[in-house]
Amino acid sequence: MRVDQFWVVTDPTPESELSDICFVTTLPKIILQARGGLAAEQNPTVYTDRDEAERDARARLLSLKAARAIVRVAADGRSLDEVERLTLVDGEGRVVFETRLP
């Protein structure tokens, strides 16, 4: 099977948006991106399916947001043992993720 273009997903930074970490590229372009700073430390993953790539990217963004929320709880001086539920909301206040913690 010949693949002319493929999707790449990398780890997000706190400022990342979906398009920053999930993008379509070609072999010549990914070589240029590697020369320009794309590194193994960013955990790049290659996909031939856009939907699969976007699912991975969204999961990475959500994981980062959850980790940052946990850090904020700890920074407030609260023990994580006191936290019963984790809720992440988007900029408009809609719940994008919610879970009860054991």
C-alpha positions in Angstrom: 0.0 0.0 0.0 1.3 3.4 -1.0 0.8 6.2 1.5 1.2 9.7 0.1 0.2 11.6 3.2 -0.3 10.7 6.8 -1.3 12.2 10.1 1.1 13.0 12.9 0.1 13.5 16.6 2.5 14.9 19.2 2.3 15.6 22.9 0.7 18.9 23.7 2.1 21.8 25.7 -0.2 23.9 28.0 -0.8 26.3 25.0 -1.5 23.6 22.4 -4.7 23.4 20.4 -5.8 20.4 18.4 -4.3 21.7 15.1 -0.9 22.2 16.9 -0.5 18.5 17.8 -2.5 16.8 15.0 -1.5 17.5 11.4 -1.4 16.0 8.0 2.0 15.8 6.3 4.1 13.9 3.8 7.4 12.2 4.0 9.4 15.1 2.6 7.6 17.5 4.9 8.1 15.4 8.1 11.8 15.3 7.3 11.9 19.1 7.2 9.8 19.3 10.4 12.4 17.0 12.1 15.2 19.3 11.0 13.1 22.2 12.3 12.6 20.9 15.8 10.2 18.0 15.8 11.8 15.6 18.3 11.3 12.1 19.6 10.7 13.7 23.1 7.4 15.0 21.6 6.3 11.3 21.2 5.2 11.7 17.5 2.8 9.0 16.4 1.9 8.4 12.7 -1.6 7.5 11.5 -3.0 6.8 8.1 -6.6 7.5 9.5 -7.6 11.0 10.4 -10.2 10.0 12.9 -7.8 7.8 14.8 -5.2 10.6 14.9 -7.8 13.1 16.2 -8.9 10.7 18.9 -5.3 10.3 20.1 -4.7 14.0 20.0 -7.9 14.8 21.9 -7.0 12.2 24.5 -3.5 13.7 24.9 -5.0 17.2 25.4 -7.5 15.9 27.9 -4.8 14.1 29.8 -2.7 17.3 30.0 -5.7 19.3 31.2 -6.5 16.7 33.9 -2.9 16.7 35.1 -2.9 20.5 35.3 -6.2 20.4 37.3 -4.6 18.0 39.8 -1.6 20.2 40.1 -3.8 23.2 40.9 -5.6 21.2 43.7 -2.2 20.4 45.2 -1.0 24.0 44.8 -4.1 25.1 46.8 -2.8 23.1 49.7 -5.5 20.5 49.5 -4.7 16.9 49.8 -5.7 14.8 46.8 -7.4 12.5 49.3 -10.0 15.2 49.8 -10.9 15.4 46.1 -13.9 13.3 45.2 -14.6 14.4 41.7 -12.6 15.8 38.7 -14.6 17.9 36.2 -13.1 19.7 33.2 -15.1 22.3 31.4 -14.4 24.2 28.2 -14.2 27.9 27.8 -18.0 28.2 27.7 -18.6 26.1 30.9 -19.7 22.9 29.2 -18.4 19.7 30.8 -16.0 17.9 28.6 -14.9 15.3 31.1 -16.0 14.3 34.5 -15.1 11.4 36.8 -15.4 10.4 40.4 -12.1 9.6 42.1 -11.9 6.6 44.4 
